[in-house]
Amino acid sequence: MTKKIQFFALVLCLCLCSVSIASAEYTQQDCDKFYFSAQYDKAYQCLSSMAAEGDPQSQFNLAVLYHLGQGVAKDTSKTIYWLTRAAENGHPNAQFGIGAAYESGFGVEQDLVEAVKWYSKAANQGHAAAQTNLGVMYGNGEGVERNSIEALKWFRLAASSGSSKARRNAEVLAQYMSDEEILEADTMAAAWEPIISEKTDPLLNQSVHK
C-alpha cells in the first residue's frame, strides 16, 4: 500500500475561494484579485490582515505564500505556524498539510501519532487524500494500532471521491482480508457521514486525489 505524501506540491497550491468574509480593510475578493494579478506584496498584506482576524482560508493561503516565497521571504516556521492556525480552525486542506508535515518531519519533529490526529480531522471532513493516507497508516500500524478494517473503510471512502491510489490500495488490502472483515469495512464506509467544521465554508472541503 502506498500514500505517498506529495505534500506541499499538491496540498499547498493556493486555494483562493471567494467567500463572504471580510476584515476591516479587505475582503477575500480583494485577496483573490491581488494574487491572480501577481500583486503578491498586496496579496500578502491582504491575507495577513484577514488571517490575523482568524479567517481560516486566509491563514491557509498565508501559509502558502510563506512556503512559496510570494510577496514575502520563504519561511518554513511561519508556513507551519499559519498552517497550524488554519488547521485548528477546521480548514481540511490545512489539516491534511500539517498531518503530512508531522508524518515527514517537515518543519516539525516527526510525530506519527500527531500525523494520524490531523489526517483524521481532515478525513472526517471528507478530504480524499487524508482518507488515503489515514488508511495507509491504519494498514501499516503507523502512529496507530494496525487495523485492516479501518484501513479498508478509509480507502473505500477516498476511492468513492475519485482517488485511484485509494482504489488500488483497497484492492491489494482486500486480498488479505476475510469476507466478514471486508463486509464490516464496507458497512462502516456506507454508514459514514462527514463532519464539517462550522468555521469553514463547504466550498473549502476540496479533496486532493492521490
RODOMAR-249956 format. One record per residue (C-alpha): residue number from 1; residue in one letter; x, y, z; chain. Coordinates in nm, 3 decimals. Layout:
REM RODOMAR-249956
@i=NUM aa=a c1=X c2=Y c3=Z ch=A;
...
***
This chain:
REM RODOMAR-249956
@i=1 aa=m c1=0.000 c2=0.000 c3=0.000 ch=A;
@i=2 aa=t c1=0.123 c2=0.347 c3=-0.080 ch=A;
@i=3 aa=k c1=0.030 c2=0.702 c3=0.007 ch=A;
@i=4 aa=k c1=0.255 c2=0.893 c3=-0.065 ch=A;
@i=5 aa=i c1=0.263 c2=1.237 c3=0.085 ch=A;
@i=6 aa=q c1=0.328 c2=1.457 c3=-0.223 ch=A;
@i=7 aa=f c1=0.294 c2=1.722 c3=0.043 ch=A;
@i=8 aa=f c1=0.307 c2=2.092 c3=-0.039 ch=A;
@i=9 aa=a c1=0.335 c2=2.042 c3=-0.413 ch=A;
@i=10 aa=l c1=-0.030 c2=1.938 c3=-0.406 ch=A;
@i=11 aa=v c1=-0.164 c2=2.049 c3=-0.072 ch=A;
@i=12 aa=l c1=-0.032 c2=2.399 c3=-0.067 ch=A;
@i=13 aa=c c1=-0.140 c2=2.503 c3=-0.409 ch=A;
@i=14 aa=l c1=-0.314 c2=2.831 c3=-0.344 ch=A;
@i=15 aa=c c1=-0.681 c2=2.757 c3=-0.288 ch=A;
@i=16 aa=l c1=-0.831 c2=3.102 c3=-0.303 ch=A;
@i=17 aa=c c1=-1.208 c2=3.093 c3=-0.276 ch=A;
@i=18 aa=s c1=-1.432 c2=3.395 c3=-0.285 ch=A;
@i=19 aa=v c1=-1.641 c2=3.378 c3=0.028 ch=A;
@i=20 aa=s c1=-1.833 c2=3.641 c3=0.220 ch=A;
@i=21 aa=i c1=-1.564 c2=3.707 c3=0.480 ch=A;
@i=22 aa=a c1=-1.412 c2=4.049 c3=0.525 ch=A;
@i=23 aa=s c1=-1.172 c2=4.228 c3=0.754 ch=A;
@i=24 aa=a c1=-1.185 c2=4.595 c3=0.841 ch=A;
@i=25 aa=e c1=-0.969 c2=4.670 c3=0.537 ch=A;
@i=26 aa=y c1=-1.010 c2=4.381 c3=0.294 ch=A;
@i=27 aa=t c1=-1.242 c2=4.119 c3=0.156 ch=A;
@i=28 aa=q c1=-1.147 c2=3.776 c3=0.026 ch=A;
@i=29 aa=q c1=-1.223 c2=3.903 c3=-0.323 ch=A;
@i=30 aa=d c1=-0.954 c2=4.168 c3=-0.274 ch=A;
@i=31 aa=c c1=-0.701 c2=3.898 c3=-0.185 ch=A;
@i=32 aa=d c1=-0.807 c2=3.695 c3=-0.488 ch=A;
@i=33 aa=k c1=-0.763 c2=3.994 c3=-0.717 ch=A;
@i=34 aa=f c1=-0.418 c2=4.077 c3=-0.584 ch=A;
@i=35 aa=y c1=-0.294 c2=3.720 c3=-0.605 ch=A;
@i=36 aa=f c1=-0.424 c2=3.635 c3=-0.951 ch=A;
@i=37 aa=s c1=-0.286 c2=3.960 c3=-1.092 ch=A;
@i=38 aa=a c1=0.054 c2=3.866 c3=-0.945 ch=A;
@i=39 aa=q c1=0.048 c2=4.156 c3=-0.698 ch=A;
@i=40 aa=y c1=0.197 c2=3.932 c3=-0.432 ch=A;
@i=41 aa=d c1=0.301 c2=4.210 c3=-0.195 ch=A;
@i=42 aa=k c1=-0.058 c2=4.331 c3=-0.178 ch=A;
@i=43 aa=a c1=-0.189 c2=3.975 c3=-0.155 ch=A;
@i=44 aa=y c1=0.041 c2=3.921 c3=0.142 ch=A;
@i=45 aa=q c1=-0.086 c2=4.236 c3=0.314 ch=A;
@i=46 aa=c c1=-0.446 c2=4.141 c3=0.245 ch=A;
@i=47 aa=l c1=-0.409 c2=3.783 c3=0.367 ch=A;
@i=48 aa=s c1=-0.207 c2=3.888 c3=0.672 ch=A;
@i=49 aa=s c1=-0.485 c2=4.122 c3=0.780 ch=A;
@i=50 aa=m c1=-0.758 c2=3.862 c3=0.739 ch=A;
@i=51 aa=a c1=-0.550 c2=3.580 c3=0.886 ch=A;
@i=52 aa=a c1=-0.485 c2=3.786 c3=1.199 ch=A;
@i=53 aa=e c1=-0.862 c2=3.816 c3=1.244 ch=A;
@i=54 aa=g c1=-0.896 c2=3.437 c3=1.242 ch=A;
@i=55 aa=d c1=-1.016 c2=3.361 c3=0.887 ch=A;
@i=56 aa=p c1=-0.901 c2=3.001 c3=0.823 ch=A;
@i=57 aa=q c1=-0.888 c2=3.032 c3=0.443 ch=A;
@i=58 aa=s c1=-0.665 c2=3.337 c3=0.469 ch=A;
@i=59 aa=q c1=-0.448 c2=3.161 c3=0.727 ch=A;
@i=60 aa=f c1=-0.407 c2=2.869 c3=0.488 ch=A;
@i=61 aa=n c1=-0.330 c2=3.096 c3=0.193 ch=A;
@i=62 aa=l c1=-0.081 c2=3.293 c3=0.401 ch=A;
@i=63 aa=a c1=0.099 c2=2.966 c3=0.478 ch=A;
@i=64 aa=v c1=0.116 c2=2.911 c3=0.103 ch=A;
@i=65 aa=l c1=0.278 c2=3.249 c3=0.045 ch=A;
@i=66 aa=y c1=0.541 c2=3.180 c3=0.312 ch=A;
@i=67 aa=h c1=0.607 c2=2.839 c3=0.160 ch=A;
@i=68 aa=l c1=0.640 c2=2.968 c3=-0.195 ch=A;
@i=69 aa=g c1=0.806 c2=3.299 c3=-0.108 ch=A;
@i=70 aa=q c1=0.544 c2=3.505 c3=-0.289 ch=A;
@i=71 aa=g c1=0.522 c2=3.860 c3=-0.155 ch=A;
@i=72 aa=v c1=0.736 c2=3.760 c3=0.142 ch=A;
@i=73 aa=a c1=1.059 c2=3.569 c3=0.207 ch=A;
@i=74 aa=k c1=1.025 c2=3.192 c3=0.231 ch=A;
@i=75 aa=d c1=0.990 c2=3.089 c3=0.593 ch=A;
@i=76 aa=t c1=0.919 c2=2.730 c3=0.693 ch=A;
@i=77 aa=s c1=0.846 c2=2.814 c3=1.057 ch=A;
@i=78 aa=k c1=0.583 c2=3.071 c3=0.957 ch=A;
@i=79 aa=t c1=0.444 c2=2.829 c3=0.699 ch=A;
@i=80 aa=i c1=0.390 c2=2.576 c3=0.977 ch=A;
@i=81 aa=y c1=0.257 c2=2.842 c3=1.215 ch=A;
@i=82 aa=w c1=-0.018 c2=2.959 c3=0.981 ch=A;
@i=83 aa=l c1=-0.090 c2=2.610 c3=0.855 ch=A;
@i=84 aa=t c1=-0.146 c2=2.504 c3=1.214 ch=A;
@i=85 aa=r c1=-0.371 c2=2.803 c3=1.286 ch=A;
@i=86 aa=a c1=-0.583 c2=2.721 c3=0.982 ch=A;
@i=87 aa=a c1=-0.594 c2=2.352 c3=1.079 ch=A;
@i=88 aa=e c1=-0.703 c2=2.440 c3=1.431 ch=A;
@i=89 aa=n c1=-0.980 c2=2.649 c3=1.277 ch=A;
@i=90 aa=g c1=-1.110 c2=2.350 c3=1.084 ch=A;
@i=91 aa=h c1=-0.960 c2=2.402 c3=0.738 ch=A;
@i=92 aa=p c1=-0.940 c2=2.048 c3=0.586 ch=A;
@i=93 aa=n c1=-0.654 c2=2.118 c3=0.344 ch=A;
@i=94 aa=a c1=-0.454 c2=2.271 c3=0.628 ch=A;
@i=95 aa=q c1=-0.531 c2=1.972 c3=0.848 ch=A;
@i=96 aa=f c1=-0.405 c2=1.743 c3=0.574 ch=A;
@i=97 aa=g c1=-0.099 c2=1.961 c3=0.525 ch=A;
@i=98 aa=i c1=0.000 c2=1.970 c3=0.890 ch=A;
@i=99 aa=g c1=-0.059 c2=1.596 c3=0.911 ch=A;
@i=100 aa=a c1=0.182 c2=1.548 c3=0.621 ch=A;
@i=101 aa=a c1=0.430 c2=1.779 c3=0.793 ch=A;
@i=102 aa=y c1=0.426 c2=1.566 c3=1.108 ch=A;
@i=103 aa=e c1=0.450 c2=1.246 c3=0.908 ch=A;
@i=104 aa=s c1=0.751 c2=1.362 c3=0.708 ch=A;
@i=105 aa=g c1=0.914 c2=1.585 c3=0.969 ch=A;
@i=106 aa=f c1=0.882 c2=1.895 c3=0.751 ch=A;
@i=107 aa=g c1=0.932 c2=2.199 c3=0.974 ch=A;
@i=108 aa=v c1=0.840 c2=2.000 c3=1.284 ch=A;
@i=109 aa=e c1=0.974 c2=1.699 c3=1.469 ch=A;
@i=110 aa=q c1=0.838 c2=1.384 c3=1.307 ch=A;
@i=111 aa=d c1=0.543 c2=1.254 c3=1.507 ch=A;
@i=112 aa=l c1=0.327 c2=0.981 c3=1.352 ch=A;
@i=113 aa=v c1=0.067 c2=0.998 c3=1.630 ch=A;
@i=114 aa=e c1=0.022 c2=1.368 c3=1.561 ch=A;
@i=115 aa=a c1=0.005 c2=1.294 c3=1.188 ch=A;
@i=116 aa=v c1=-0.280 c2=1.047 c3=1.248 ch=A;
@i=117 aa=k c1=-0.460 c2=1.308 c3=1.458 ch=A;
@i=118 aa=w c1=-0.459 c2=1.569 c3=1.181 ch=A;
@i=119 aa=y c1=-0.523 c2=1.324 c3=0.899 ch=A;
@i=120 aa=s c1=-0.825 c2=1.202 c3=1.096 ch=A;
@i=121 aa=k c1=-0.966 c2=1.553 c3=1.129 ch=A;
@i=122 aa=a c1=-0.933 c2=1.614 c3=0.755 ch=A;
@i=123 aa=a c1=-1.055 c2=1.265 c3=0.666 ch=A;
@i=124 aa=n c1=-1.366 c2=1.315 c3=0.876 ch=A;
@i=125 aa=q c1=-1.444 c2=1.623 c3=0.668 ch=A;
@i=126 aa=g c1=-1.425 c2=1.414 c3=0.350 ch=A;
@i=127 aa=h c1=-1.072 c2=1.500 c3=0.237 ch=A;
@i=128 aa=a c1=-0.981 c2=1.216 c3=0.000 ch=A;
@i=129 aa=a c1=-0.602 c2=1.243 c3=0.028 ch=A;
@i=130 aa=a c1=-0.623 c2=1.246 c3=0.407 ch=A;
@i=131 aa=q c1=-0.850 c2=0.942 c3=0.393 ch=A;
@i=132 aa=t c1=-0.596 c2=0.766 c3=0.173 ch=A;
@i=133 aa=n c1=-0.303 c2=0.848 c3=0.400 ch=A;
@i=134 aa=l c1=-0.502 c2=0.757 c3=0.709 ch=A;
@i=135 aa=g c1=-0.590 c2=0.423 c3=0.551 ch=A;
@i=136 aa=v c1=-0.222 c2=0.352 c3=0.490 ch=A;
@i=137 aa=m c1=-0.133 c2=0.441 c3=0.849 ch=A;
@i=138 aa=y c1=-0.401 c2=0.208 c3=0.981 ch=A;
@i=139 aa=g c1=-0.293 c2=-0.060 c3=0.737 ch=A;
@i=140 aa=n c1=0.072 c2=-0.035 c3=0.836 ch=A;
@i=141 aa=g c1=0.020 c2=0.041 c3=1.204 ch=A;
@i=142 aa=e c1=0.197 c2=0.379 c3=1.180 ch=A;
@i=143 aa=g c1=0.107 c2=0.612 c3=1.466 ch=A;
@i=144 aa=v c1=-0.196 c2=0.398 c3=1.543 ch=A;
@i=145 aa=e c1=-0.271 c2=0.034 c3=1.615 ch=A;
@i=146 aa=r c1=-0.288 c2=-0.169 c3=1.295 ch=A;
@i=147 aa=n c1=-0.647 c2=-0.220 c3=1.183 ch=A;
@i=148 aa=s c1=-0.720 c2=-0.357 c3=0.835 ch=A;
@i=149 aa=i c1=-1.093 c2=-0.299 c3=0.864 ch=A;
@i=150 aa=e c1=-1.046 c2=0.068 c3=0.947 ch=A;
@i=151 aa=a c1=-0.786 c2=0.098 c3=0.671 ch=A;
@i=152 aa=l c1=-1.020 c2=-0.051 c3=0.410 ch=A;
@i=153 aa=k c1=-1.301 c2=0.177 c3=0.524 ch=A;
@i=154 aa=w c1=-1.092 c2=0.487 c3=0.458 ch=A;
@i=155 aa=f c1=-0.969 c2=0.353 c3=0.125 ch=A;
@i=156 aa=r c1=-1.327 c2=0.287 c3=0.016 ch=A;
@i=157 aa=l c1=-1.430 c2=0.641 c3=0.111 ch=A;
@i=158 aa=a c1=-1.135 c2=0.801 c3=-0.069 ch=A;
@i=159 aa=a c1=-1.195 c2=0.584 c3=-0.375 ch=A;
@i=160 aa=s c1=-1.557 c2=0.697 c3=-0.384 ch=A;
@i=161 aa=s c1=-1.425 c2=1.054 c3=-0.415 ch=A;
@i=162 aa=g c1=-1.210 c2=0.957 c3=-0.713 ch=A;
@i=163 aa=s c1=-0.876 c2=0.857 c3=-0.560 ch=A;
@i=164 aa=s c1=-0.723 c2=0.596 c3=-0.790 ch=A;
@i=165 aa=k c1=-0.446 c2=0.527 c3=-0.537 ch=A;
@i=166 aa=a c1=-0.702 c2=0.453 c3=-0.266 ch=A;
@i=167 aa=r c1=-0.883 c2=0.221 c3=-0.505 ch=A;
@i=168 aa=r c1=-0.564 c2=0.029 c3=-0.575 ch=A;
@i=169 aa=n c1=-0.478 c2=0.016 c3=-0.205 ch=A;
@i=170 aa=a c1=-0.823 c2=-0.122 c3=-0.129 ch=A;
@i=171 aa=e c1=-0.785 c2=-0.394 c3=-0.393 ch=A;
@i=172 aa=v c1=-0.448 c2=-0.501 c3=-0.252 ch=A;
@i=173 aa=l c1=-0.559 c2=-0.494 c3=0.112 ch=A;
@i=174 aa=a c1=-0.881 c2=-0.684 c3=0.046 ch=A;
@i=175 aa=q c1=-0.681 c2=-0.982 c3=-0.084 ch=A;
@i=176 aa=y c1=-0.554 c2=-1.040 c3=0.271 ch=A;
@i=177 aa=m c1=-0.889 c2=-0.994 c3=0.447 ch=A;
@i=178 aa=s c1=-1.175 c2=-1.232 c3=0.512 ch=A;
@i=179 aa=d c1=-1.517 c2=-1.179 c3=0.355 ch=A;
@i=180 aa=e c1=-1.650 c2=-1.090 c3=0.701 ch=A;
@i=181 aa=e c1=-1.384 c2=-0.823 c3=0.750 ch=A;
@i=182 aa=i c1=-1.448 c2=-0.675 c3=0.406 ch=A;
@i=183 aa=l c1=-1.821 c2=-0.666 c3=0.474 ch=A;
@i=184 aa=e c1=-1.764 c2=-0.488 c3=0.805 ch=A;
@i=185 aa=a c1=-1.540 c2=-0.228 c3=0.641 ch=A;
@i=186 aa=d c1=-1.788 c2=-0.171 c3=0.359 ch=A;
@i=187 aa=t c1=-2.075 c2=-0.137 c3=0.607 ch=A;
@i=188 aa=m c1=-1.878 c2=0.121 c3=0.805 ch=A;
@i=189 aa=a c1=-1.798 c2=0.315 c3=0.487 ch=A;
@i=190 aa=a c1=-2.162 c2=0.312 c3=0.380 ch=A;
@i=191 aa=a c1=-2.274 c2=0.447 c3=0.718 ch=A;
@i=192 aa=w c1=-2.005 c2=0.716 c3=0.736 ch=A;
@i=193 aa=e c1=-2.105 c2=1.083 c3=0.723 ch=A;
@i=194 aa=p c1=-1.866 c2=1.380 c3=0.705 ch=A;
@i=195 aa=i c1=-1.818 c2=1.613 c3=0.999 ch=A;
@i=196 aa=i c1=-1.784 c2=1.964 c3=0.856 ch=A;
@i=197 aa=s c1=-1.628 c2=2.230 c3=1.073 ch=A;
@i=198 aa=e c1=-1.856 c2=2.525 c3=1.150 ch=A;
@i=199 aa=k c1=-1.559 c2=2.755 c3=1.096 ch=A;
@i=200 aa=t c1=-1.506 c2=2.665 c3=0.732 ch=A;
@i=201 aa=d c1=-1.710 c2=2.713 c3=0.418 ch=A;
@i=202 aa=p c1=-1.828 c2=2.389 c3=0.249 ch=A;
@i=203 aa=l c1=-1.655 c2=2.502 c3=-0.072 ch=A;
@i=204 aa=l c1=-1.321 c2=2.471 c3=0.106 ch=A;
@i=205 aa=n c1=-1.360 c2=2.097 c3=0.155 ch=A;
@i=206 aa=q c1=-1.195 c2=2.004 c3=-0.174 ch=A;
@i=207 aa=s c1=-1.022 c2=1.667 c3=-0.180 ch=A;
@i=208 aa=v c1=-0.676 c2=1.621 c3=-0.323 ch=A;
@i=209 aa=h c1=-0.679 c2=1.292 c3=-0.512 ch=A;
@i=210 aa=k c1=-0.370 c2=1.083 c3=-0.468 ch=A;
***
